[in-house]
Amino acid sequence: MNGVRALVTGGASGIGEATASLLIRRGARVAVLDRDVAGVEPPAIPVQADVTDDAAVRAAVASAAEQLGGIDVLVNNAGIGAQGTVEDNPDEEWRHVFDVNVLGMARVARAALPHLRESDRAAIVNTSSIAATAGLPQRVLYSATKGAILSMTLAMAADHVREGIRVNCVNPGTADTPWIGGLLAAADDPAAERAALEARQPMGRMVSPAEVAEAIAYLISPEAASTTGTALAVDGGMQGLRLRPRS
């Protein structure tokens, strides 16, 4: 990763923070775009923006490119969660979650594309989810946005492959992030809820942010130079495995 110039959105916590830290350890120069960058520590470069604000996104991406000397890699990770069935979330929440999770990625990508076109190793990795490919209870709105991200990844890969820009996504299973931590804290029985989340993944535990970061690092590495339009599952087997009950 020596010399790689990377922009990581949602990089102040969770999967984004783990990814930024990993890339820095491997020699990349990293700018972190987030709504709150107060906790971003050097050598990461903080650039503040809300991804629902196009003008702020364009200014933040331009600032990141100026400070990094260009952009080779975009890790499009910023996003929020939502709970409920199709009856539970009002229109306003649907619009907001799509605005952050889907339009937010589009805004950052289109602002970064002029810089990526100037790179000789350009790559974009979008953070999708197991929710894009498996039906999860009480996650219809969140799943809809992650399905859109998966489809968007494939279309972007087709649009930009001849420009030398690879586009892939990662599909994490339930990851042990601050958002999940908040859900657990609000549950009537946090220990039982954690056990249930862990049990639905065949490996019997939640995915760690560090494991997702490793997958992202692979997708932006030279070793993945022939990989584009791919969704890499980091889900403990949740999508593809069908285990028999324990005897």
C-alpha positions in Angstrom: 0.0 0.0 0.0 3.0 2.3 0.0 2.1 5.5 -1.8 -1.6 4.7 -2.1 -3.8 7.7 -1.6 -7.1 6.6 -0.1 -10.3 8.4 0.9 -12.5 6.5 3.5 -16.0 7.7 4.2 -17.5 6.9 7.6 -14.0 6.4 8.7 -14.3 7.7 12.2 -15.8 4.5 13.7 -16.6 0.9 13.0 -15.6 -0.7 9.7 -14.4 2.6 8.3 -12.1 3.3 11.2 -10.7 -0.3 11.0 -10.1 0.1 7.3 -8.4 3.5 7.6 -6.1 2.2 10.4 -5.2 -0.9 8.3 -4.4 1.0 5.2 -2.2 3.4 7.2 -0.4 0.5 8.8 0.3 -0.8 5.3 1.8 2.4 4.1 -1.1 4.3 2.5 -1.9 7.9 3.0 -5.5 8.2 4.2 -8.1 10.9 4.4 -11.2 10.2 6.6 -14.5 11.8 5.6 -17.1 11.8 8.3 -19.8 14.0 9.9 -17.8 14.2 13.1 -14.0 14.0 12.6 -13.1 15.2 16.1 -11.7 11.8 17.0 -9.7 11.2 13.9 -6.0 11.1 14.8 -2.9 11.7 12.7 -1.6 10.5 10.4 -5.2 10.2 9.1 -6.3 13.4 7.5 -9.8 14.5 8.6 -12.2 16.1 6.1 -15.7 16.9 7.5 -18.9 16.5 5.5 -22.4 15.1 5.8 -22.8 12.8 2.7 -26.4 14.2 2.3 -24.9 17.6 1.4 -23.6 17.6 -2.1 -21.7 20.9 -1.8 -20.0 19.8 1.4 -19.1 16.4 -0.2 -17.5 18.1 -3.2 -15.6 20.5 -1.0 -14.4 17.6 1.3 -13.3 15.4 -1.6 -11.4 18.3 -3.2 -9.7 19.0 0.1 -8.8 15.4 0.5 -7.4 15.2 -3.0 -5.4 18.4 -2.4 -3.9 17.2 0.9 -3.2 13.7 -0.4 -1.9 14.8 -3.8 -4.6 12.9 -5.6 -6.9 10.0 -4.9 -6.2 6.4 -5.9 -8.8 4.6 -3.8 -12.3 5.4 -2.5 -13.7 3.3 0.3 -17.4 4.3 0.2 -18.4 3.1 3.6 -20.6 5.8 5.2 -24.0 4.6 6.1 -26.7 4.3 8.8 -29.0 1.5 9.9 -32.8 1.1 10.3 -35.1 -1.4 11.9 -38.6 -2.5 11.2 -41.0 -4.2 8.8 -42.4 -2.5 5.7 -45.2 -1.1 7.9 -42.9 0.5 10.5 -40.8 3.1 8.9 -42.4 6.4 7.8 -41.7 8.0 4.4 -39.4 10.5 6.0 -37.2 7.8 7.4 -37.1 5.9 4.0 -36.0 9.1 2.3 -33.3 9.8 4.9 -31.8 6.3 4.9 -31.7 6.2 1.1 -30.2 9.7 1.1 -27.4 8.6 3.4 -26.7 5.0 2.2 -27.3 5.2 -1.5 -27.3 8.8 -2.7 -24.4 9.5 -0.2 -22.3 6.9 -2.0 -23.2 8.4 -5.4 -22.3 11.9 -4.3 -18.9 10.9 -3.0 -18.1 8.7 -6.0 -19.0 11.3 -8.6 -16.9 13.9 -6.7 -14.0 11.5 -6.6 -14.1 10.2 -10.2 -12.1 13.0 -11.8 -9.3 12.3 -9.4 -9.6 8.5 -9.8 -9.3 8.8 -13.6 -5.8 10.3 -13.1 -4.6 7.3 -11.0 -2.9 4.3 -12.5 -4.4 2.0 -9.8 -7.9 3.4 -9.2 -10.4 1.4 -7.2 -13.7 1.9 -5.4 -15.0 -0.4 -2.7 -18.6 0.1 -1.6 -19.8 -1.3 1.7 -23.0 -3.3 1.1 -24.3 -6.0 3.4 -25.5 -9.6 3.8 -28.9 -7.8 3.9 -28.6 -7.3 0.1 -28.7 -11.0 -0.6 -30.5 -12.6 2.4 -33.9 -11.8 3.9 -33.4 -10.6 7.4 -36.3 -9.9 9.8 -37.0 -6.3 10.9 -34.5 -4.8 8.3 -36.6 -4.1 5.2 -35.5 -0.4 4.8 -31.9 -1.1 5.5 -31.9 -4.2 3.2 -33.5 -2.1 0.4 -30.6 0.4 0.5 -28.0 -2.3 0.6 -29.6 -4.1 -2.3 -29.4 -0.8 -4.2 -25.7 -0.5 -3.3 -25.0 -4.0 -4.7 -26.7 -3.1 -8.0 -25.0 0.2 -8.1 -21.6 -1.4 -7.7 -22.2 -3.7 -10.7 -23.4 -0.8 -12.9 -20.5 1.4 -11.8 -18.0 -1.4 -12.6 -19.4 -1.6 -16.1 -19.3 2.1 -16.6 -15.8 2.7 -15.5 -13.8 -0.5 -16.3 -12.5 1.0 -19.5 -11.3 4.0 -17.6 -9.1 1.7 -15.5 -11.3 2.1 -12.4 -12.2 -1.1 -10.6 -15.4 -1.1 -8.6 -16.3 -3.8 -6.0 -18.3 -4.2 -2.8 -18.0 -6.1 0.4 -21.1 -7.8 2.0 -20.4 -8.1 5.7 -22.6 -10.2 7.9 -23.7 -8.8 11.2 -20.6 -6.9 12.4 -19.7 -6.0 15.9 -19.8 -2.2 15.3 -21.0 0.7 17.5 -24.4 0.7 15.7 -24.9 -3.0 16.7 -23.7 -2.1 20.1 -26.4 0.5 20.4 -29.1 -2.0 19.3 -27.9 -4.4 21.9 -27.8 -1.8 24.7 -31.4 -0.9 23.9 -32.6 -4.5 23.9 -34.6 -5.9 26.9 -32.0 -8.6 27.3 -28.7 -7.5 25.6 -27.0 -10.8 26.3 -29.8 -12.9 24.8 -29.9 -10.5 21.8 -26.2 -10.8 21.2 -26.4 -14.6 21.4 -29.2 -14.6 18.9 -27.2 -12.4 16.4 -24.2 -14.7 16.8 -26.2 -17.9 16.5 -27.7 -16.9 13.1 -24.2 -16.8 11.5 -22.8 -20.3 10.9 -19.4 -19.5 12.4 -21.3 -18.7 15.7 -20.0 -15.2 16.1 -20.4 -11.7 14.7 -17.9 -10.5 12.1 -15.2 -8.1 13.3 -14.6 -4.7 11.7 -11.0 -5.8 11.2 -12.0 -8.8 9.1 -14.1 -6.6 6.8 -11.2 -4.1 6.6 -8.9 -7.0 5.4 -11.4 -7.8 2.6 -11.5 -4.2 1.6 -7.7 -4.0 1.6 -7.5 -7.0 -0.7 -10.0 -5.5 -3.2 -8.0 -2.3 -3.5 -4.6 -4.1 -3.7 -2.6 -4.9 -6.9 -3.3 -8.6 -6.2 -7.0 -7.9 -7.1 -6.1 -6.2 -10.4 -8.4 -8.5 -12.3 -11.3 -8.2 -9.9 -14.1 -5.8 -10.7 -17.9 -6.0 -10.4 -17.6 -8.5 -7.5 -19.4 -8.7 -4.1 -17.1 -10.2 -1.5 -19.1 -11.8 1.4 -17.5 -11.5 4.8 -20.4 -13.0 6.6 -19.3 -16.1 8.5 -21.1 -18.3 6.0 -24.4 -16.6 6.6 -25.4 -16.3 2.9 -24.3 -19.6 1.4 -24.3 -22.2 4.1 -27.2 -24.2 5.3 -26.2 -26.2 8.4 -28.2 -28.9 10.1 -29.2 -28.2 13.7 -26.8 -29.2 16.3 -27.6 -32.7 17.7 
